[in-house]
Amino acid sequence: MSEQREQRVIDALEQNRRRPPKFTAPRIDMSHGAGGKATHKLIEGLLLPALDNPELAPLSDAALLPFGDAHLALTTDSFVVRPLVFPGGSIGELAVNGTVNDLAVSGATPIGLSAALIVEEGLETEVLAHEVEAMATAARRAGVSIATGDTKVVERGKGDGLYVVTTGVGVADPELNLSSASVRPGDKVLCSGTLGDHGAAILIARGDLELEAEVLSDTRPLTPLVGALKEAAGPGLRFMRDPTRGGVGTVLNELARDSGYGVVLWEEKLPIQDVVNGACEILGIDPLYVANEGKLLAVVAPEAADAALEALRGVEGGEEAEIIGEVCEEPARMVLMHTGFGGTRMIDMLVGDPLPRIC
């Protein structure tokens, strides 16, 4: 009987996942910006019906637009992180890397960025100059130029210092077909390094945690890692994403929902620093939902997995890469984790916003 009840629960969950979300909230709250369930309801229940078009519909990290014989990748992002400077980076560096990474994991080579600065009246000129220089340095490191931009100033108390909005354009690789529709049962899930570093760094910088250990944000351009992965896996590379808001748990739930397959993770394979685990335990959150700003998730064919892992580990920033799971036929549209205690637990999409303003 218990197995029958369990199957009924699984069937009910799958039916709910198939239904288009309805946006019924009377007001926007912080959870709508966290990248989890509330964000999906906002986007798919309110924004998509009004803006519906073939380029927007896949809801990937970048839209692919036909341009002659090629395709251009286009992405845009806004950054409202608090504080502006944190261990391992700052809002300016984060804005450039975040946009470059959305292009990179879409299989595109970045060719240009735009940047819009929304500056609060009273911000120290030295702070603004530091962030502009951080953007310039990050762009040089990523091999891309900030070709255009805009600057606005808002009244004191209306902008929290500085917000940055960046847009990126790239040329899509015609030999890649990266999408949730490309994954198959048996494919392996790779993670390029330790999880949750960025979110933990922000929390410590805010003073939200009484921890003395230093954690640095992992913000970095992913283009070298993506290049190594493409060369090693070739056509066996099925899917890539950078697990920012909502973390790895949310990205894999999106993959499971959109592909129709399940994803199984192995807890002992998850690369997580002890200090990040400790910070998450204090807050009562799962590190799988904590944002990363310099890591990628990839799904590769099983025959290419070992070569892909070796390639990632040979690139700076990929030394801690691991194969953390695999795609499976059942349970459909769900993410399960085999725990270190021999049990299994479901990894659902993020609910609420435990870590606001981290990117």
ZIMO-V53063 format. One record per residue. N is the residue number from 0. RES is the residue in one small letter. PSI is psi in degrees with one decimal (none if undefined). OMEGA is omega in whole degrees, 0 to 359 (999 if undefined). D_FIRST is the distance of its C-alpha to the first C-alpha in Angstrom with 2 decimals. Layout:
# ZIMO-V53063
N&RES&PSI&OMEGA&D_FIRST  N&RES&PSI&OMEGA&D_FIRST
This chain:
# ZIMO-V53063
0&m&-40.2&183&0.00  1&s&-38.3&178&3.80  2&e&-37.4&178&5.42  3&q&-42.4&178&5.06  4&r&-41.4&179&6.24  5&e&-41.5&180&8.58  6&q&-37.7&178&9.86  7&r&-40.1&178&10.61  8&v&-44.8&180&12.48  9&i&-42.5&179&14.28  10&d&-40.1&180&15.27  11&a&-41.3&178&16.60  12&l&-41.7&180&18.53  13&e&-39.5&178&20.01  14&q&-41.8&178&21.16  15&n&-37.4&181&22.83  16&r&-26.9&181&24.56  17&r&-24.1&184&26.00  18&r&137.1&175&27.65  19&p&134.9&183&31.25  20&p&148.1&175&31.70  21&k&135.7&179&33.80  22&f&109.7&185&36.31  23&t&-0.8&183&36.63  24&a&131.8&180&38.01  25&p&-22.5&180&41.39  26&r&157.1&177&42.80  27&i&134.8&174&42.42  28&d&179.8&187&41.29  29&m&-29.3&181&41.13  30&s&-24.2&180&37.51  31&h&-10.2&177&38.73  32&g&11.7&187&40.74  33&a&-10.6&179&38.21  34&g&2.4&183&36.92  35&g&-142.5&185&33.27  36&k&-44.7&183&31.26  37&a&-38.2&177&34.13  38&t&-42.9&179&36.63  39&h&-40.2&178&34.67  40&k&-40.6&178&34.48  41&l&-47.6&184&38.22  42&i&-50.3&188&39.14  43&e&-20.8&180&36.95  44&g&-21.8&183&37.03  45&l&-46.8&186&40.71  46&l&-48.9&183&42.78  47&l&-44.0&180&41.62  48&p&-32.0&181&42.04  49&a&-33.4&187&45.64  50&l&10.4&190&46.55  51&d&126.8&174&44.57  52&n&160.2&185&46.21  53&p&-33.2&182&45.28  54&e&-34.8&182&46.41  55&l&-31.1&190&44.40  56&a&-37.8&182&41.17  57&p&-19.0&180&39.76  58&l&44.3&177&39.94  59&s&-179.2&182&40.87  60&d&-23.3&177&43.12  61&a&144.4&176&46.16  62&a&143.0&177&47.05  63&l&118.9&184&48.74  64&l&127.7&179&51.81  65&p&136.7&179&53.84  66&f&95.0&185&57.41  67&g&-128.2&179&59.55  68&d&-1.9&184&58.14  69&a&-179.7&172&56.05  70&h&133.8&174&53.30  71&l&139.9&174&53.80  72&a&133.9&183&50.99  73&l&129.7&179&51.25  74&t&154.1&177&49.43  75&t&150.8&184&50.15  76&d&153.4&177&48.93  77&s&146.4&186&49.99  78&f&123.1&185&50.16  79&v&26.1&186&50.19  80&v&144.8&176&49.40  81&r&125.3&4&50.59  82&p&168.3&182&52.68  83&l&-35.1&178&54.82  84&v&134.1&183&55.42  85&f&165.0&181&52.73  86&p&119.3&178&52.49  87&g&-3.9&180&52.69  88&g&-167.1&179&53.72  89&s&173.7&186&54.58  90&i&-35.8&181&53.88  91&g&-48.1&177&56.50  92&e&-42.7&181&55.20  93&l&-40.7&182&51.60  94&a&-43.5&180&52.58  95&v&-50.1&182&54.21  96&n&-40.5&182&51.58  97&g&-39.7&181&48.71  98&t&-41.0&175&50.33  99&v&-40.1&183&51.44  100&n&-36.2&177&47.91  101&d&-36.3&175&46.39  102&l&-44.7&185&48.89  103&a&-46.6&183&48.39  104&v&-9.2&172&44.60  105&s&2.3&178&45.19  106&g&18.7&183&47.31  107&a&152.6&174&50.61  108&t&117.5&182&53.84  109&p&137.4&178&54.98  110&i&-14.0&179&58.51  111&g&149.5&179&59.11  112&l&155.1&165&57.85  113&s&154.2&182&58.88  114&a&129.0&175&58.62  115&a&129.1&180&58.92  116&l&126.6&173&59.72  117&i&105.8&190&59.15  118&v&133.5&177&61.31  119&e&135.3&175&61.54  120&e&131.8&180&65.05  121&g&-9.8&177&66.14  122&l&133.2&180&64.21  123&e&134.8&180&66.48  124&t&-36.5&180&68.10  125&e&-38.1&179&67.37  126&v&-45.7&179&63.62  127&l&-43.8&180&63.82  128&a&-39.0&179&66.02  129&h&-42.6&183&63.59  130&e&-36.0&177&60.69  131&v&-40.5&177&62.81  132&e&-36.7&177&63.89  133&a&-38.5&178&60.29  134&m&-43.0&180&59.45  135&a&-42.9&180&62.45  136&t&-43.6&180&61.59  137&a&-37.9&179&57.96  138&a&-42.0&178&59.16  139&r&-42.4&180&61.64  140&r&-36.0&181&59.03  141&a&-6.1&179&56.74  142&g&34.6&182&59.70  143&v&151.8&180&59.60  144&s&148.9&170&62.04  145&i&100.6&194&61.60  146&a&-19.7&181&63.65  147&t&169.7&181&63.62  148&g&-171.3&182&62.44  149&d&151.5&178&63.03  150&t&130.4&175&63.70  151&k&148.7&176&63.21  152&v&131.2&178&64.01  153&v&163.4&185&62.32  154&e&155.2&177&63.50  155&r&133.8&180&63.03  156&g&0.5&183&59.65  157&k&-4.4&187&58.08  158&g&-1.2&178&57.05  159&d&39.2&176&55.98  160&g&-74.3&185&58.60  161&l&131.8&168&57.62  162&y&148.5&180&55.05  163&v&132.6&176&55.17  164&v&124.9&182&54.03  165&t&145.3&175&54.22  166&t&140.8&182&53.93  167&g&146.5&176&53.99  168&v&138.0&178&54.98  169&g&169.9&177&54.38  170&v&122.7&183&54.72  171&a&143.7&176&51.50  172&d&116.6&184&51.27  173&p&-16.2&182&51.36  174&e&-6.2&181&49.71  175&l&144.1&174&46.48  176&n&78.6&186&43.60  177&l&116.3&177&41.41  178&s&162.7&177&38.46  179&s&-25.0&179&34.70  180&a&-14.5&182&35.08  181&s&-17.1&185&36.63  182&v&153.9&182&33.77  183&r&152.8&174&31.79  184&p&136.9&183&28.75  185&g&-19.9&177&30.12  186&d&149.2&181&32.70  187&k&146.1&178&33.29  188&v&120.9&180&33.49  189&l&143.6&173&36.67  190&c&135.5&188&37.86  191&s&-5.3&179&41.60  192&g&-169.1&186&41.66  193&t&143.3&188&40.58  194&l&146.0&172&38.49  195&g&4.8&185&39.29  196&d&-43.4&183&42.96  197&h&-49.2&181&44.44  198&g&-41.4&179&42.30  199&a&-39.8&179&42.91  200&a&-40.8&179&46.64  201&i&-43.7&180&46.87  202&l&-42.5&180&45.18  203&i&-39.5&180&47.53  204&a&-31.8&179&50.52  205&r&-15.8&185&49.75  206&g&14.8&179&49.62  207&d&-21.0&182&46.06  208&l&136.1&178&45.23  209&e&69.4&179&47.40  210&l&138.4&180&47.18  211&e&-19.3&181&50.25  212&a&142.9&181&48.86  213&e&130.6&173&50.03  214&v&127.9&180&47.65  215&l&141.2&172&49.29  216&s&147.5&181&48.01  217&d&16.0&184&47.26  218&t&125.6&181&49.10  219&r&158.1&174&50.75  220&p&137.9&181&51.26  221&l&0.2&185&48.64  222&t&-40.2&178&51.08  223&p&-40.2&179&51.85  224&l&-42.5&180&48.18  225&v&-41.2&179&47.49  226&g&-43.5&179&50.59  227&a&-39.3&181&49.54  228&l&-43.1&179&46.06  229&k&-40.8&181&47.50  230&e&-38.2&184&49.97  231&a&-40.6&186&47.48  232&a&-25.9&180&44.57  233&g&-133.3&181&46.62  234&p&-8.9&176&44.65  235&g&-5.3&177&41.52  236&l&115.5&188&41.41  237&r&-35.3&193&38.84  238&f&141.6&173&38.35  239&m&150.0&175&39.90  240&r&147.5&171&39.58  241&d&120.9&187&40.98  242&p&80.9&181&38.33  243&t&-110.8&180&40.42  244&r&133.8&181&39.04  245&g&-15.8&173&35.31  246&g&-168.7&182&35.51  247&v&-39.7&182&33.57  248&g&-42.4&181&30.19  249&t&-42.2&179&31.44  250&v&-44.2&182&33.25  251&l&-31.1&174&30.27  252&n&-38.3&175&28.12  253&e&-43.2&179&30.99  254&l&-45.3&181&31.06  255&a&-44.3&181&27.35  256&r&-45.9&186&27.61  257&d&-30.0&181&30.88  258&s&-25.5&185&30.17  259&g&-2.5&179&26.73  260&y&173.2&174&25.59  261&g&165.6&175&23.77  262&v&131.5&178&25.61  263&v&129.1&177&24.64  264&l&155.6&176&26.88  265&w&114.0&187&27.72  266&e&-39.7&184&28.60  267&e&-13.9&180&31.19  268&k&-9.0&183&33.07  269&l&120.9&180&33.59  270&p&101.3&182&37.33  271&i&128.3&178&37.70  272&q&147.6&179&40.71  273&d&-39.7&182&40.18  274&v&-33.5&177&42.21  275&v&-42.3&175&40.08  276&n&-43.4&180&36.90  277&g&-43.4&179&38.69  278&a&-40.9&180&39.78  279&c&-36.5&178&36.31  280&e&-40.3&179&34.95  281&i&-40.2&183&37.73  282&l&-11.5&181&36.84  283&g&33.2&179&33.07  284&i&162.0&181&32.64  285&d&128.6&179&31.26  286&p&-17.3&177&34.10  287&l&-16.1&180&32.22  288&y&3.2&183&33.29  289&v&139.1&186&36.89  290&a&147.2&174&39.60  291&n&148.8&181&41.56  292&e&10.1&177&44.97  293&g&29.2&180&45.88  294&k&154.6&175&42.75  295&l&152.1&169&41.19  296&l&138.7&178&37.86  297&a&145.5&172&38.16  298&v&124.7&182&35.95  299&v&155.5&177&37.71  300&a&146.5&185&37.21  301&p&-35.5&181&36.01  302&e&-16.1&180&39.39  303&a&-3.5&190&41.22  304&a&-45.8&182&39.10  305&d&-41.8&179&41.16  306&a&-38.4&179&44.44  307&a&-41.6&179&43.26  308&l&-45.1&179&42.22  309&e&-39.2&179&45.57  310&a&-43.5&178&47.42  311&l&-43.4&182&45.82  312&r&-17.1&179&46.57  313&g&2.2&181&50.19  314&v&142.2&177&50.79  315&e&129.5&183&51.63  316&g&-10.0&181&48.58  317&g&10.9&185&46.17  318&e&-28.2&182&46.67  319&e&18.6&182&43.21  320&a&149.0&180&41.37  321&e&154.4&165&38.03  322&i&113.1&190&35.41  323&i&-7.3&181&32.45  324&g&-170.2&179&29.71  325&e&159.6&176&29.09  326&v&139.4&181&28.01  327&c&161.8&181&24.93  328&e&-37.6&183&23.41  329&e&146.9&357&19.88  330&p&132.8&184&18.62  331&a&138.7&174&21.30  332&r&27.8&179&23.51  333&m&158.0&176&22.06  334&v&122.8&178&23.55  335&l&150.7&176&21.67  336&m&128.6&172&23.43  337&h&117.6&186&22.93  338&t&166.9&178&24.32  339&g&-13.1&180&26.81  340&f&4.7&179&24.42  341&g&3.9&179&22.11  342&g&-174.6&179&19.48  343&t&137.9&175&18.93  344&r&151.6&181&19.68  345&m&136.9&175&20.31  346&i&105.2&181&24.01  347&d&173.1&175&24.55  348&m&150.5&182&27.99  349&l&135.3&175&30.39  350&v&133.3&180&30.30  351&g&-165.8&181&33.60  352&d&81.9&183&36.73  353&p&-21.3&184&36.79  354&l&75.8&182&39.93  355&p&153.4&173&42.29  356&r&48.3&180&45.51  357&i&-2.1&176&44.92  358&c&none&999&46.29
